[in-house]
């Protein structure tokens, strides 16, 4: 019995029939050392892939912890990432960043399952110098126009 082939067909069917739960995500392996896998990444690795991102449990009850997500990605889509693990993160289409807490591959090596937590670690800007519209003051001595009176 070709169990891997059966699982592959079942996973393909899940992705084809997933509807609103199948989303295009970006899986990111940041540069640096991952102490859990022992891998060193010199440059950031980004992979765009389809993933199943359920918002509700199969019975229709809402997920108790909305900040926790269980995401499933085909293993073939993540071949560019060696040993996905905690420390990586996933970006949803709406820009939400999910930190990977745990990653497990099924015994047939067809699909990866990720336990993720929503994080406020989004990118809020860059390191360019501010312009005059963003300047809220400087370190020069105050003038009478800025003086609000004595403190006593």
C-alpha atoms as a printed R data frame, in Angstrom:
    type eleno elety resid chain resno       x      y      z
1   ATOM     1    CA   UNK     A     1   0.000  0.000  0.000
2   ATOM     2    CA   UNK     A     2   1.394  3.390 -1.033
3   ATOM     3    CA   UNK     A     3   0.509  5.350  2.123
4   ATOM     4    CA   UNK     A     4   2.518  8.418  1.073
5   ATOM     5    CA   UNK     A     5   0.612  8.608 -2.218
6   ATOM     6    CA   UNK     A     6  -2.720  8.380 -0.400
7   ATOM     7    CA   UNK     A     7  -1.729 11.188  1.982
8   ATOM     8    CA   UNK     A     8  -0.475 13.317 -0.932
9   ATOM     9    CA   UNK     A     9  -3.814 12.995 -2.730
10  ATOM    10    CA   UNK     A    10  -5.729 13.790  0.482
11  ATOM    11    CA   UNK     A    11  -3.602 16.887  1.148
12  ATOM    12    CA   UNK     A    12  -4.013 18.050 -2.459
13  ATOM    13    CA   UNK     A    13  -7.783 17.661 -2.073
14  ATOM    14    CA   UNK     A    14  -7.734 19.665  1.189
15  ATOM    15    CA   UNK     A    15  -5.887 22.518 -0.507
16  ATOM    16    CA   UNK     A    16  -8.180 22.400 -3.550
17  ATOM    17    CA   UNK     A    17 -11.393 22.393 -1.482
18  ATOM    18    CA   UNK     A    18 -10.199 24.613  1.383
19  ATOM    19    CA   UNK     A    19 -11.927 27.723  0.069
20  ATOM    20    CA   UNK     A    20 -11.501 30.683  2.382
21  ATOM    21    CA   UNK     A    21  -9.073 28.791  4.626
22  ATOM    22    CA   UNK     A    22  -6.407 28.480  1.908
23  ATOM    23    CA   UNK     A    23  -4.289 31.632  1.816
24  ATOM    24    CA   UNK     A    24  -1.087 32.724  0.109
25  ATOM    25    CA   UNK     A    25   1.389 33.309  2.935
26  ATOM    26    CA   UNK     A    26   5.046 34.251  3.162
27  ATOM    27    CA   UNK     A    27   7.230 31.960  5.268
28  ATOM    28    CA   UNK     A    28  10.340 33.779  6.538
29  ATOM    29    CA   UNK     A    29  13.569 32.346  7.944
30  ATOM    30    CA   UNK     A    30  15.425 35.349  9.429
31  ATOM    31    CA   UNK     A    31  19.224 35.551  9.193
32  ATOM    32    CA   UNK     A    32  21.212 34.267 12.137
33  ATOM    33    CA   UNK     A    33  21.714 31.120 14.181
34  ATOM    34    CA   UNK     A    34  18.742 28.945 15.078
35  ATOM    35    CA   UNK     A    35  19.676 27.215 18.323
36  ATOM    36    CA   UNK     A    36  16.900 24.630 17.953
37  ATOM    37    CA   UNK     A    37  18.056 23.281 14.586
38  ATOM    38    CA   UNK     A    38  21.721 24.265 14.689
39  ATOM    39    CA   UNK     A    39  21.430 25.941 11.303
40  ATOM    40    CA   UNK     A    40  23.089 29.215 10.369
41  ATOM    41    CA   UNK     A    41  21.365 31.423  7.820
42  ATOM    42    CA   UNK     A    42  23.491 34.202  6.360
43  ATOM    43    CA   UNK     A    43  20.636 35.875  4.473
44  ATOM    44    CA   UNK     A    44  16.904 36.023  5.001
45  ATOM    45    CA   UNK     A    45  14.967 33.280  3.207
46  ATOM    46    CA   UNK     A    46  11.404 34.088  2.039
47  ATOM    47    CA   UNK     A    47   9.074 31.535  0.516
48  ATOM    48    CA   UNK     A    48   5.592 32.313 -0.800
49  ATOM    49    CA   UNK     A    49   3.273 29.327 -0.522
50  ATOM    50    CA   UNK     A    50  -0.333 28.252 -0.140
51  ATOM    51    CA   UNK     A    51  -1.288 27.375  3.416
52  ATOM    52    CA   UNK     A    52  -4.356 26.228  5.268
53  ATOM    53    CA   UNK     A    53  -5.068 28.843  7.935
54  ATOM    54    CA   UNK     A    54  -8.264 27.809  9.707
55  ATOM    55    CA   UNK     A    55 -10.150 30.491 11.608
56  ATOM    56    CA   UNK     A    56 -12.617 28.066 13.140
57  ATOM    57    CA   UNK     A    57 -12.517 24.487 14.347
58  ATOM    58    CA   UNK     A    58 -14.095 21.871 12.055
59  ATOM    59    CA   UNK     A    59 -17.229 21.692 14.239
60  ATOM    60    CA   UNK     A    60 -17.847 25.415 13.719
61  ATOM    61    CA   UNK     A    61 -16.958 26.550 17.225
62  ATOM    62    CA   UNK     A    62 -14.686 29.558 17.349
63  ATOM    63    CA   UNK     A    63 -11.055 29.008 18.220
64  ATOM    64    CA   UNK     A    64 -10.620 29.766 21.955
65  ATOM    65    CA   UNK     A    65  -7.370 31.696 21.566
66  ATOM    66    CA   UNK     A    66  -7.500 33.834 18.429
67  ATOM    67    CA   UNK     A    67  -3.829 34.764 18.848
68  ATOM    68    CA   UNK     A    68  -2.849 31.077 18.469
69  ATOM    69    CA   UNK     A    69  -3.036 29.567 14.979
70  ATOM    70    CA   UNK     A    70  -2.373 26.128 13.535
71  ATOM    71    CA   UNK     A    71  -1.143 26.417  9.961
72  ATOM    72    CA   UNK     A    72  -0.501 23.650  7.443
73  ATOM    73    CA   UNK     A    73   1.822 24.001  4.436
74  ATOM    74    CA   UNK     A    74   2.802 21.414  1.823
75  ATOM    75    CA   UNK     A    75   6.359 20.217  2.396
76  ATOM    76    CA   UNK     A    76   7.126 20.597 -1.318
77  ATOM    77    CA   UNK     A    77   6.519 24.355 -0.997
78  ATOM    78    CA   UNK     A    78   9.130 24.697  1.760
79  ATOM    79    CA   UNK     A    79  12.101 22.952  0.146
80  ATOM    80    CA   UNK     A    80  14.077 26.242  0.198
81  ATOM    81    CA   UNK     A    81  13.858 26.338  4.017
82  ATOM    82    CA   UNK     A    82  15.983 23.736  5.764
83  ATOM    83    CA   UNK     A    83  14.300 22.357  8.875
84  ATOM    84    CA   UNK     A    84  11.526 24.885  9.583
85  ATOM    85    CA   UNK     A    85  11.463 25.554 13.328
86  ATOM    86    CA   UNK     A    86  10.635 27.984 16.096
87  ATOM    87    CA   UNK     A    87  12.230 31.360 15.446
88  ATOM    88    CA   UNK     A    88  10.851 31.579 11.918
89  ATOM    89    CA   UNK     A    89   7.696 33.529 11.195
90  ATOM    90    CA   UNK     A    90   4.759 33.598  8.798
91  ATOM    91    CA   UNK     A    91   3.187 36.694  7.252
92  ATOM    92    CA   UNK     A    92  -0.508 36.421  6.361
93  ATOM    93    CA   UNK     A    93  -1.980 38.298  3.356
94  ATOM    94    CA   UNK     A    94  -3.348 41.057  5.629
95  ATOM    95    CA   UNK     A    95   0.163 41.694  7.033
96  ATOM    96    CA   UNK     A    96  -0.360 39.867 10.330
97  ATOM    97    CA   UNK     A    97   2.869 38.324 11.572
98  ATOM    98    CA   UNK     A    98   2.731 34.910 13.252
99  ATOM    99    CA   UNK     A    99   5.778 33.659 15.134
100 ATOM   100    CA   UNK     A   100   6.394 29.930 14.716
101 ATOM   101    CA   UNK     A   101   6.423 28.261 18.134
102 ATOM   102    CA   UNK     A   102   6.635 24.664 16.925
103 ATOM   103    CA   UNK     A   103   6.998 22.936 13.557
104 ATOM   104    CA   UNK     A   104   6.319 19.278 12.853
105 ATOM   105    CA   UNK     A   105   6.381 17.330  9.629
106 ATOM   106    CA   UNK     A   106   3.984 14.414  9.193
107 ATOM   107    CA   UNK     A   107   5.490 10.894  9.002
108 ATOM   108    CA   UNK     A   108   5.008 10.749  5.216
109 ATOM   109    CA   UNK     A   109   6.905 14.054  4.704
110 ATOM   110    CA   UNK     A   110   3.988 15.544  2.755
111 ATOM   111    CA   UNK     A   111   2.852 18.420  4.979
112 ATOM   112    CA   UNK     A   112   4.273 20.654  7.705
113 ATOM   113    CA   UNK     A   113   2.150 21.685 10.676
114 ATOM   114    CA   UNK     A   114   2.976 24.890 12.535
115 ATOM   115    CA   UNK     A   115   1.814 26.164 15.901
116 ATOM   116    CA   UNK     A   116   1.989 29.940 15.669
117 ATOM   117    CA   UNK     A   117   1.271 32.929 17.858
118 ATOM   118    CA   UNK     A   118   0.200 36.322 16.572
119 ATOM   119    CA   UNK     A   119   2.754 38.960 17.430
120 ATOM   120    CA   UNK     A   120   2.816 42.735 17.357
121 ATOM   121    CA   UNK     A   121   6.302 42.530 15.828
122 ATOM   122    CA   UNK     A   122   5.234 44.076 12.536
123 ATOM   123    CA   UNK     A   123   7.457 46.521 10.714
124 ATOM   124    CA   UNK     A   124   6.417 50.078 11.526
125 ATOM   125    CA   UNK     A   125   8.935 51.948  9.406
126 ATOM   126    CA   UNK     A   126  12.527 52.135  8.376
127 ATOM   127    CA   UNK     A   127  15.777 53.705  9.494
128 ATOM   128    CA   UNK     A   128  15.784 56.751  7.223
129 ATOM   129    CA   UNK     A   129  16.301 60.088  8.921
130 ATOM   130    CA   UNK     A   130  13.204 62.031  9.826
131 ATOM   131    CA   UNK     A   131  12.142 65.129  7.959
132 ATOM   132    CA   UNK     A   132  10.900 68.420  9.332
133 ATOM   133    CA   UNK     A   133   7.310 67.126  9.384
134 ATOM   134    CA   UNK     A   134   8.361 64.317 11.711
135 ATOM   135    CA   UNK     A   135  10.514 66.503 13.947
136 ATOM   136    CA   UNK     A   136   8.977 66.987 17.376
137 ATOM   137    CA   UNK     A   137  11.733 69.135 18.808
138 ATOM   138    CA   UNK     A   138  15.442 69.285 19.186
139 ATOM   139    CA   UNK     A   139  18.047 69.677 21.881
140 ATOM   140    CA   UNK     A   140  18.640 73.413 21.466
141 ATOM   141    CA   UNK     A   141  17.898 75.839 24.292
142 ATOM   142    CA   UNK     A   142  14.241 76.813 24.611
143 ATOM   143    CA   UNK     A   143  12.948 80.146 23.438
144 ATOM   144    CA   UNK     A   144  10.181 82.300 24.896
145 ATOM   145    CA   UNK     A   145   7.813 80.823 22.334
146 ATOM   146    CA   UNK     A   146   8.450 77.387 23.818
147 ATOM   147    CA   UNK     A   147   8.569 78.504 27.443
148 ATOM   148    CA   UNK     A   148   5.445 77.632 29.409
149 ATOM   149    CA   UNK     A   149   6.439 79.495 32.555
150 ATOM   150    CA   UNK     A   150   8.229 78.624 35.781
151 ATOM   151    CA   UNK     A   151   7.858 75.211 37.397
152 ATOM   152    CA   UNK     A   152   7.116 76.596 40.895
